[in-house]
Amino acid sequence: MENSFDINTLVRDNVKIMKPYSSARDEFEDFDTAEMIFLDANENPFENGVNRYPDPQQVQVKDVLAKQRNLKTNQILLGNGSDEVLDLLFRAFCEPKVDNVITLPPTYGMYGVLANINAVQNREVLLSDDFQPQIEKIMEAIDENTKIIFLCSPNNPTGNSFSDESVVYLLQNFKGLVVIDEAYIDFSKKDSWSNELDGYPNLVITQTLSKAYGLAGIRLGICYSSVEVISVLNKIKPPYNVNELTQKRALNRLQEKDKINSEINSIIEQREALFNVLLQVNFIEKIFPTEANFILVKVDDANKRYAELIAKGIVIRNRTTQALCENTLRLTVGTEQENEKLIEVLRQL
């Protein structure tokens, strides 16, 4: 089924007509010219490794990602963490006090926070009891001012992936953007939806180097989409939103494919081992299936168990206030030693 998607109906009018800021480094783009004397950006001339402004388009990082993902560099936008990428989507496509977005609780809390910040209505459609999108209810919630549907898959805090059928249905039948947050995709057996970009002009994927790549501290978020969507986001992004140190660290880490894969495999192995041991803990009532680097468990009394674990020096996440998550705790998969300590404490309790 062909989706009659037209990006021009989505972009805010003020964004359509705006002239983006052009930095000195946008006007002179060749960063490999070591012999040039740079007197264009009012920088401090004394070299210390970071006295120059960073590449505003992060060309080297995008080149590596494009090769690894089999995409073009103009299908990639990088941000100061995924949260900046998500915020740019709101600011480019959602008119404050007019438009709305749809989120599917329980899910990542920043979608709702960013909706509030940008004065955009957040229409919440609860997931089903088995944490899948309720397609009929989502379609009922859509009107002419619905600009974005946010899908977190694998989902945080539940850990499961959404069915391909649900995602395809929304991509084919919704005329706005379908944003799939794939922060945890590297821990799943499912392929990234970035492989399907050519088939769906309204598809937007966000990823991060914070989880599987172990670079939460450098704050690098990634957006993959059509050339048209990326060009709109580039128009409004801050000129130097990804700093020099982040770009260098990301470049180095992206080359370490074997090491990254080894760490991912270790986390998955530890996840399965932890899952099996949790089955034997008497106050855990249910363990939810997971394709992420964490496990959600339902317990007899989440507040009590959370406090007991804190007292033993173990910090987990109490998710009991989230929709459909009463008396649940979210356990991140740690190292083998950390998981053994967690298991020891759980057995003592």
Secondary structure as GFF3:
##gff-version 3
##sequence-region A 1 349
A	DSSP	three_ten_helix	7	9	.	.	.	ID=ss1
A	DSSP	alpha_helix	13	17	.	.	.	ID=ss2
A	DSSP	alpha_helix	24	27	.	.	.	ID=ss3
A	DSSP	alpha_helix	59	69	.	.	.	ID=ss4
A	DSSP	three_ten_helix	73	75	.	.	.	ID=ss5
A	DSSP	beta_strand	76	79	.	.	.	ID=ss6
A	DSSP	alpha_helix	81	93	.	.	.	ID=ss7
A	DSSP	beta_strand	100	103	.	.	.	ID=ss8
A	DSSP	alpha_helix	110	117	.	.	.	ID=ss9
A	DSSP	beta_strand	121	124	.	.	.	ID=ss10
A	DSSP	alpha_helix	135	141	.	.	.	ID=ss11
A	DSSP	beta_strand	146	152	.	.	.	ID=ss12
A	DSSP	alpha_helix	164	173	.	.	.	ID=ss13
A	DSSP	beta_strand	177	181	.	.	.	ID=ss14
A	DSSP	three_ten_helix	185	187	.	.	.	ID=ss15
A	DSSP	three_ten_helix	193	199	.	.	.	ID=ss16
A	DSSP	beta_strand	203	208	.	.	.	ID=ss17
A	DSSP	three_ten_helix	216	218	.	.	.	ID=ss18
A	DSSP	beta_strand	221	224	.	.	.	ID=ss19
A	DSSP	alpha_helix	227	236	.	.	.	ID=ss20
A	DSSP	alpha_helix	244	254	.	.	.	ID=ss21
A	DSSP	alpha_helix	257	278	.	.	.	ID=ss22
A	DSSP	beta_strand	284	287	.	.	.	ID=ss23
A	DSSP	beta_strand	294	299	.	.	.	ID=ss24
A	DSSP	alpha_helix	302	311	.	.	.	ID=ss25
A	DSSP	beta_strand	317	318	.	.	.	ID=ss26
A	DSSP	beta_strand	328	332	.	.	.	ID=ss27
A	DSSP	alpha_helix	336	348	.	.	.	ID=ss28
###
